[in-house]
Structure formats: C-alpha cells, structure tokens
Amino acid sequence: MSVRLSATVLAQDEAERIGGCIESLRFCDEVLVVDGGSRDGTRELAARLGARVVERPFDDFARQHEFARAEARGEWVLSIDADERASPELAARAPSALAGGAAAYALPFKNHFRGVWLRHGGLWPDRHVRLFRRSSCRYDPGRPVHEKLLVTGVTAPLDAAILHYTWGSLAQCVAKMERYGEQSARALHAQGRRAGAWDVAARPLWRFVRAYLLRAGFLDGAAGAAMAWARAYEAWVRYARLWELSRFPESARDALR
C-alpha cells in the first residue's frame, strides 16, 4: 500500500506525552516513532496506539531526525516531537498542501508554558519547516542542535499550527536548556569556535533583552519573563561551556545533564 504522509516522532522517556501526540496524528497514513532508548514504556505505549516503532540510540538531533526521514515510508513527512501536537487546522489543511507545488512548508508554533500561550518574545509565529517532501530534503549534519532541514525546491508558509508543550514545568525547562547548551557548546568547539569573557557575559544578556524588551516578551507576563531568562540561561550555558572546553580540555568528561 502506498503511503502518502508519514508522521515521524522522536521520543525518549516520553510515556507521559506520547499518547496525546500520536492521537493528534490520526490523519496521517503512518506514524513512525524513533525511540532513543526509553526506559519508561514509551515504545510499548506507542506500539499499542498503532505507531510503527524503531529503536536507534540517540547521538544528536540532526542524525536522529535524518534517520527518521530516511526510515519513513511516506512520500511526504510531518516531523513532530513527543511534546508537540498537530492542531485540527493542520489535520484539515495538510491534504491540500501536499497537492501544492512546494517542496516544504514552514508551520507556525504555538508555544505554551504553564497554561500560557506565549504570543510574544519571538515565540509566535515561530515558524519551522516541518512538513516536507521526503525526497527533496535532508537534515544538515553540521547542526546537531536546533537542527536545520536542507530543502531542494520552494518552501512556502502554511498557516496551520503545531501546538508545542515543551516546558511542562520550570524544572523541565531548565533541564532542556542545559542539554541544548551543552550540545551546542560541544558542536561549536568541534568546529573550532572559542569563547571569552565577552561571550559569557554579553551574549546571555543580549538574548534576554532581545526577547523580553525588543520582542515584547513582557506582554506575556511572568511566563514571558521566565521564558526570556530561560533562553538567556541556555546562551550562558553554551558560551560558559565553550569557554571551559576551550581552556580546560579535560572538562569534556564533565558533561551537563
């Protein structure tokens, strides 16, 4: 049977959230879950819900996404994470989008934190290329964090959102920022980048000022302030770790989280 649209879901220890993600993808012809080594029953739950589950030890986001793209059986791929949901608008508009002339579509993200939809601070519409023709795209291996999809052809906007519940709690948010900061620092170090005092001090502050003041994150209240500082914290981890890796090579054994 031909498969028109595959949804690919990256997951690791996501038993709490994988169910809602898969349920939102019932309009897809296939749901492929790539599990990075869960120990909480994620794989079993996903399989019971009808997903095809493939295991691959996690190394970085770019390679994991590229593996999922290559493993998918569909002509088109909707790439989505376990903490995301396809909106009803996306379910309704995806079939007509596949018949269009674009090779890929950039979808807006509705980012939520503690029940607040973050409409400011650069977090809306926050478009990402997530719906694409499988044969026309691949992931850039040089971007292990905040992965980038390389598209051959036209990328068009599609006003059908993905709902993003990435930060269930402040503890989860801080942990994720530390993981991203660590992985970014290692990638930059491998590329020959180095960091000094100015990077460690100024880049995080600029990240906060840009999100909270220049992009009006303050209009989202305390949640907007928390997110602006969280993103500044990610920048601090990134450049402080890059400085540490540059000056003290033995610190590579002391990975955060």
LINZITA-V207387 format. One record per residue. N is the residue number from 1. RES is the residue in one letter. PHI is phi as a letter, one per 30 degrees, with the letter a starting at -180 (* if undefined). OMEGA is omega in radians with two decimals (* if undefined). D_FIRST is the distance of its C-alpha to the first C-alpha in whole Angstrom. Layout:
N_RES_PHI_OMEGA_D_FIRST ; N_RES_PHI_OMEGA_D_FIRST
This chain:
1_M_*_3.12_0 ; 2_S_d_-3.14_4 ; 3_V_c_-3.11_6 ; 4_R_d_-3.06_10 ; 5_L_b_3.03_12 ; 6_S_c_2.94_13 ; 7_A_c_3.09_16 ; 8_T_c_-3.07_18 ; 9_V_b_3.01_21 ; 10_L_d_-3.09_24 ; 11_A_b_2.97_26 ; 12_Q_a_-3.09_29 ; 13_D_h_-3.09_31 ; 14_E_c_-3.10_30 ; 15_A_e_-3.11_30 ; 16_E_d_-3.01_32 ; 17_R_c_-3.03_30 ; 18_I_d_-3.11_26 ; 19_G_d_3.14_25 ; 20_G_d_3.10_26 ; 21_C_d_-3.10_24 ; 22_I_d_3.14_21 ; 23_E_d_-3.13_22 ; 24_S_d_-3.05_22 ; 25_L_c_-3.10_19 ; 26_R_d_3.13_17 ; 27_F_d_3.14_16 ; 28_C_d_3.14_14 ; 29_D_d_3.14_10 ; 30_E_b_2.97_11 ; 31_V_c_3.14_15 ; 32_L_c_3.09_16 ; 33_V_c_3.05_20 ; 34_V_c_-3.04_22 ; 35_D_c_-3.06_25 ; 36_G_d_3.13_28 ; 37_G_k_-3.09_30 ; 38_S_d_3.08_30 ; 39_R_b_-3.06_33 ; 40_D_c_3.13_33 ; 41_G_i_3.13_30 ; 42_T_e_-3.09_27 ; 43_R_d_-3.10_24 ; 44_E_d_3.13_25 ; 45_L_d_-3.14_25 ; 46_A_d_3.13_22 ; 47_A_d_3.12_20 ; 48_R_d_-3.13_21 ; 49_L_d_3.03_20 ; 50_G_j_3.13_16 ; 51_A_d_2.95_16 ; 52_R_d_-3.02_15 ; 53_V_c_3.07_19 ; 54_V_b_3.14_20 ; 55_E_c_3.02_23 ; 56_R_a_3.13_25 ; 57_P_e_-3.07_29 ; 58_F_d_2.98_30 ; 59_D_c_2.99_32 ; 60_D_a_-3.02_32 ; 61_F_d_-3.10_30 ; 62_A_d_-3.12_29 ; 63_R_d_3.11_28 ; 64_Q_d_3.09_26 ; 65_H_d_-3.14_24 ; 66_E_d_3.06_23 ; 67_F_d_3.13_22 ; 68_A_d_3.12_20 ; 69_R_d_-3.11_19 ; 70_A_d_-3.09_18 ; 71_E_d_-3.11_16 ; 72_A_d_-3.11_14 ; 73_R_c_-3.05_10 ; 74_G_d_3.02_10 ; 75_E_d_3.09_12 ; 76_W_c_-3.14_15 ; 77_V_b_2.92_16 ; 78_L_c_-3.11_19 ; 79_S_c_-3.04_21 ; 80_I_b_3.13_23 ; 81_D_c_-3.06_26 ; 82_A_d_3.13_26 ; 83_D_c_3.13_30 ; 84_E_b_3.11_28 ; 85_R_b_2.98_26 ; 86_A_d_3.14_24 ; 87_S_d_3.04_27 ; 88_P_e_3.11_26 ; 89_E_d_3.11_27 ; 90_L_d_3.10_24 ; 91_A_e_-3.09_21 ; 92_A_d_-3.00_23 ; 93_R_c_-3.10_23 ; 94_A_e_-3.10_20 ; 95_P_e_3.14_18 ; 96_S_d_3.12_21 ; 97_A_d_-3.14_21 ; 98_L_d_-3.14_18 ; 99_A_d_-3.13_19 ; 100_G_d_-3.06_22 ; 101_G_c_-3.09_24 ; 102_A_d_3.04_24 ; 103_A_d_-3.11_23 ; 104_A_a_3.14_24 ; 105_Y_b_3.05_25 ; 106_A_c_-3.06_28 ; 107_L_c_3.06_28 ; 108_P_d_3.12_31 ; 109_F_c_2.97_32 ; 110_K_c_-3.12_34 ; 111_N_d_-3.10_36 ; 112_H_c_3.00_37 ; 113_F_b_3.12_40 ; 114_R_h_3.08_42 ; 115_G_i_-3.12_41 ; 116_V_c_3.00_42 ; 117_W_d_-3.08_40 ; 118_L_d_-3.04_41 ; 119_R_c_-3.04_41 ; 120_H_b_3.10_44 ; 121_G_i_-3.10_45 ; 122_G_i_-3.08_42 ; 123_L_c_2.99_39 ; 124_W_a_0.09_38 ; 125_P_d_2.98_36 ; 126_D_h_-3.03_35 ; 127_R_d_3.05_32 ; 128_H_b_3.11_30 ; 129_V_d_-3.07_27 ; 130_R_b_3.12_24 ; 131_L_c_-2.99_21 ; 132_F_a_3.04_20 ; 133_R_d_-2.97_18 ; 134_R_e_-3.07_17 ; 135_S_d_-3.08_18 ; 136_S_c_-3.00_22 ; 137_C_b_2.99_23 ; 138_R_a_-3.12_24 ; 139_Y_c_-3.13_27 ; 140_D_d_-3.12_30 ; 141_P_d_3.11_32 ; 142_G_d_3.12_35 ; 143_R_b_-3.06_34 ; 144_P_d_3.09_34 ; 145_V_b_-3.04_35 ; 146_H_h_-2.97_34 ; 147_E_e_-3.11_31 ; 148_K_b_3.08_31 ; 149_L_c_3.10_28 ; 150_L_c_-3.01_28 ; 151_V_c_2.99_27 ; 152_T_c_-3.06_27 ; 153_G_k_-3.05_27 ; 154_V_d_2.99_28 ; 155_T_c_-3.09_28 ; 156_A_c_3.04_29 ; 157_P_d_3.04_30 ; 158_L_b_-3.06_28 ; 159_D_d_3.10_30 ; 160_A_b_-2.85_28 ; 161_A_d_2.84_29 ; 162_I_c_3.12_28 ; 163_L_c_-3.00_30 ; 164_H_c_-3.14_32 ; 165_Y_c_-2.98_34 ; 166_T_d_-3.04_34 ; 167_W_c_3.13_38 ; 168_G_d_3.12_38 ; 169_S_b_3.11_42 ; 170_L_d_3.11_44 ; 171_A_d_3.11_44 ; 172_Q_d_-3.13_40 ; 173_C_d_-3.11_41 ; 174_V_d_3.13_44 ; 175_A_d_3.14_42 ; 176_K_d_3.12_39 ; 177_M_d_3.10_42 ; 178_E_d_3.12_43 ; 179_R_d_-3.14_40 ; 180_Y_d_-3.14_39 ; 181_G_d_3.11_43 ; 182_E_d_-3.11_43 ; 183_Q_d_3.11_40 ; 184_S_d_-3.14_41 ; 185_A_d_-3.14_44 ; 186_R_d_3.12_43 ; 187_A_d_3.12_41 ; 188_L_d_3.13_44 ; 189_H_d_3.13_46 ; 190_A_d_3.12_44 ; 191_Q_d_3.12_44 ; 192_G_j_3.13_48 ; 193_R_d_3.10_48 ; 194_R_b_-3.11_51 ; 195_A_b_3.09_53 ; 196_G_b_-3.06_56 ; 197_A_d_-3.11_58 ; 198_W_d_3.12_57 ; 199_D_d_-3.08_54 ; 200_V_d_-3.08_54 ; 201_A_d_-2.94_56 ; 202_A_d_-3.07_55 ; 203_R_d_3.08_51 ; 204_P_d_3.14_51 ; 205_L_d_3.11_53 ; 206_W_d_3.12_52 ; 207_R_e_3.13_49 ; 208_F_d_-3.10_50 ; 209_V_e_-3.12_52 ; 210_R_d_-3.09_49 ; 211_A_d_-2.99_47 ; 212_Y_d_-3.08_50 ; 213_L_c_-3.03_52 ; 214_L_d_3.12_51 ; 215_R_c_2.95_48 ; 216_A_i_3.07_49 ; 217_G_d_3.13_48 ; 218_F_d_3.12_51 ; 219_L_d_3.07_50 ; 220_D_c_3.06_47 ; 221_G_i_-3.10_50 ; 222_A_d_3.12_50 ; 223_A_d_3.11_47 ; 224_G_d_3.10_47 ; 225_A_d_3.12_50 ; 226_A_d_-3.12_48 ; 227_M_d_3.11_45 ; 228_A_d_3.12_47 ; 229_W_d_3.12_49 ; 230_A_d_3.13_46 ; 231_R_d_3.02_44 ; 232_A_d_3.12_48 ; 233_Y_d_3.08_48 ; 234_E_e_3.13_45 ; 235_A_d_3.11_47 ; 236_W_d_3.10_50 ; 237_V_e_-3.10_48 ; 238_R_e_-3.01_46 ; 239_Y_d_3.03_49 ; 240_A_d_3.10_51 ; 241_R_d_3.10_49 ; 242_L_d_3.06_49 ; 243_W_d_-3.11_53 ; 244_E_d_3.11_53 ; 245_L_d_-3.12_51 ; 246_S_d_-3.06_53 ; 247_R_c_-3.04_56 ; 248_F_b_-3.05_55 ; 249_P_e_-3.14_53 ; 250_E_d_3.13_53 ; 251_S_d_3.09_52 ; 252_A_d_3.11_48 ; 253_R_d_-3.03_48 ; 254_D_c_-3.08_49 ; 255_A_d_3.05_45 ; 256_L_d_3.05_45 ; 257_R_h_*_43
